[in-house]
Amino acid sequence: MNQTTTNKIILALDTSDLNFAIDIAKKIKNKIFTIKLGLEFFNAHGKNGIKKFNDLGFNNIMLDLKLNDIGNTCFKAIKSLNGINFEYLTIHALGGKKMILKCKEAANEINQNIKILAVTILTSLDDEDIGLMGIKNNINDLVVKLAKNSSDAHGYVCSGNEALALRKIIGKDK
């Protein structure tokens, strides 16, 4: 697998079809950085499904589970991932600082190379949606606020619409 710093493509395999996902990954594994496997895939195949990709040489997988619960629950959920190889794990920035720190602690205990990525706001939400939740900010302002409050994460996941605003806040380091 090509893992140079110039190759930054992460292939999103948003499917529950194991054979389809493996077939695509095999065909382009030398042209991408890694793959992203989400909740749909994980619920269908669990750790054994992830291991199939580990066997293909994908050990730096982005596991897109978007965890969001109390810190101790997230801690235990992450610890239960021991035994599979992945390098990135998504959580919700809305979980707060304590949850983020517990996620980092658990990840560090199973593999010091795991990076916790905070998802700012789901791309399916808009200003009206967050307003109905009682949040007075617009999406862009909320993304910036969440990024500032989740600075303990190793990185962020946001939509392309918020990327420039986020980059101004976090700089070039993350």
C-alpha positions as CSV (number, residue, x, y, z in Angstrom):
1,M,0.0,0.0,0.0
2,N,1.3,3.4,-0.9
3,Q,1.7,5.4,2.3
4,T,3.7,8.4,1.1
5,T,2.8,11.8,2.5
6,T,1.9,13.0,-1.0
7,N,-0.9,10.4,-1.2
8,K,-3.6,11.7,1.0
9,I,-6.7,9.9,-0.3
10,I,-8.9,8.1,2.2
11,L,-11.4,5.9,0.4
12,A,-14.8,5.9,2.2
13,L,-16.2,2.4,2.0
14,D,-19.7,3.3,3.2
15,T,-21.3,-0.1,2.7
16,S,-22.2,-3.2,4.7
17,D,-21.3,-5.5,1.8
18,L,-18.0,-7.0,2.8
19,N,-17.1,-8.6,-0.5
20,F,-17.8,-5.4,-2.4
21,A,-15.7,-3.4,0.0
22,I,-12.8,-5.8,-0.2
23,D,-13.0,-6.0,-4.0
24,I,-12.7,-2.2,-4.3
25,A,-10.0,-1.9,-1.7
26,K,-7.9,-4.6,-3.4
27,K,-8.2,-2.8,-6.8
28,I,-7.0,0.6,-5.6
29,K,-5.0,-0.1,-2.5
30,N,-1.7,1.1,-4.2
31,K,-3.3,4.4,-5.1
32,I,-4.7,5.5,-1.7
33,F,-3.5,6.3,1.8
34,T,-6.1,4.2,3.5
35,I,-9.7,3.3,3.9
36,K,-12.6,4.6,6.0
37,L,-15.0,2.0,7.4
38,G,-18.1,3.3,9.2
39,L,-20.8,2.3,11.6
40,E,-22.8,0.5,8.9
41,F,-19.9,-1.8,8.1
42,F,-18.8,-2.2,11.7
43,N,-22.3,-3.2,12.8
44,A,-22.6,-5.7,10.0
45,H,-19.1,-7.3,10.4
46,G,-17.5,-6.1,13.7
47,K,-13.9,-6.7,14.5
48,N,-13.7,-9.7,12.1
49,G,-14.6,-7.5,9.2
50,I,-11.8,-5.0,10.2
51,K,-9.4,-7.9,10.4
52,K,-10.1,-8.9,6.8
53,F,-8.7,-5.5,5.8
54,N,-5.8,-5.8,8.2
55,D,-5.0,-9.1,6.4
56,L,-4.9,-7.1,3.1
57,G,-2.3,-4.7,4.6
58,F,-4.7,-1.9,5.7
59,N,-3.4,-1.3,9.2
60,N,-4.0,2.5,9.3
61,I,-7.8,2.3,8.8
62,M,-10.0,5.2,9.7
63,L,-12.7,3.7,11.9
64,D,-15.6,6.1,11.5
65,L,-17.8,5.2,14.5
66,K,-18.6,8.8,15.6
67,L,-18.7,7.8,19.3
68,N,-20.7,10.1,21.6
69,D,-21.5,9.0,25.1
70,I,-20.3,9.6,28.6
71,G,-16.5,9.3,28.9
72,N,-16.4,6.0,30.7
73,T,-18.7,4.4,28.2
74,C,-16.5,5.6,25.3
75,F,-13.4,4.5,27.1
76,K,-14.8,0.9,27.4
77,A,-16.1,0.9,23.8
78,I,-12.6,1.9,22.5
79,K,-10.9,-0.6,24.8
80,S,-13.1,-3.3,23.3
81,L,-11.5,-2.5,19.9
82,N,-8.2,-4.0,21.1
83,G,-7.0,-6.7,18.7
84,I,-7.7,-4.9,15.4
85,N,-5.4,-2.5,13.6
86,F,-6.6,1.0,12.9
87,E,-5.0,4.4,13.2
88,Y,-7.9,6.9,13.2
89,L,-11.2,6.8,15.2
90,T,-13.9,9.4,15.0
91,I,-15.9,10.8,17.9
92,H,-18.4,13.6,18.2
93,A,-16.9,17.0,19.3
94,L,-20.3,17.6,21.1
95,G,-19.2,14.9,23.6
96,G,-17.1,17.5,25.3
97,K,-13.6,17.8,26.7
98,K,-13.9,15.0,29.3
99,M,-15.2,12.5,26.8
100,I,-12.4,13.4,24.3
101,L,-9.7,12.9,27.0
102,K,-11.2,9.5,28.0
103,C,-11.2,8.5,24.3
104,K,-7.6,9.5,23.9
105,E,-6.7,7.6,27.1
106,A,-8.4,4.4,25.9
107,A,-6.9,4.7,22.5
108,N,-3.4,5.2,23.9
109,E,-3.8,2.1,26.1
110,I,-4.5,-0.2,23.1
111,N,-2.1,1.5,20.6
112,Q,-0.2,4.7,21.0
113,N,-0.5,5.5,17.2
114,I,-4.3,5.8,17.2
115,K,-5.5,9.4,16.5
116,I,-8.8,10.6,17.8
117,L,-10.6,12.8,15.2
118,A,-13.4,15.0,16.4
119,V,-16.4,15.3,14.1
120,T,-17.7,18.9,14.4
121,I,-21.2,18.8,13.0
122,L,-22.8,16.1,10.8
123,T,-23.0,17.3,7.2
124,S,-26.7,16.5,7.1
125,L,-27.5,19.3,9.6
126,D,-28.1,22.9,8.7
127,D,-28.8,26.1,10.6
128,E,-32.5,25.2,11.0
129,D,-31.7,21.8,12.5
130,I,-29.3,23.2,15.1
131,G,-31.8,26.0,15.8
132,L,-34.5,23.5,16.6
133,M,-32.0,21.9,19.1
134,G,-31.8,25.3,20.9
135,I,-28.3,26.2,19.5
136,K,-28.2,29.8,18.6
137,N,-25.1,29.8,16.5
138,N,-25.1,29.2,12.7
139,I,-23.3,26.1,11.5
140,N,-20.0,27.8,10.7
141,D,-19.8,29.5,14.1
142,L,-20.7,26.3,15.9
143,V,-18.0,24.3,14.0
144,V,-15.4,26.9,15.1
145,K,-16.6,26.8,18.7
146,L,-16.6,23.0,18.8
147,A,-13.2,22.9,17.3
148,K,-11.8,25.3,19.9
149,N,-13.5,23.3,22.7
150,S,-12.2,19.9,21.3
151,S,-8.6,21.0,20.9
152,D,-7.5,17.9,22.8
153,A,-8.4,15.7,19.8
154,H,-5.6,14.9,17.3
155,G,-7.6,16.3,14.4
156,Y,-11.1,17.2,13.1
157,V,-13.6,16.0,10.6
158,C,-15.8,18.7,9.0
159,S,-17.5,19.4,5.8
160,G,-15.7,21.3,3.0
161,N,-17.9,24.3,3.7
162,E,-16.3,24.7,7.2
163,A,-12.8,23.6,6.3
164,L,-11.4,27.1,5.6
165,A,-12.9,28.6,8.8
166,L,-11.5,25.7,10.8
167,R,-8.1,25.9,9.2
168,K,-7.8,29.6,10.3
169,I,-8.6,28.6,13.9
170,I,-6.4,25.5,14.2
171,G,-3.5,26.5,12.0
172,K,-1.4,24.1,10.0
173,D,-0.4,21.7,12.8
174,K,-3.5,19.5,12.9
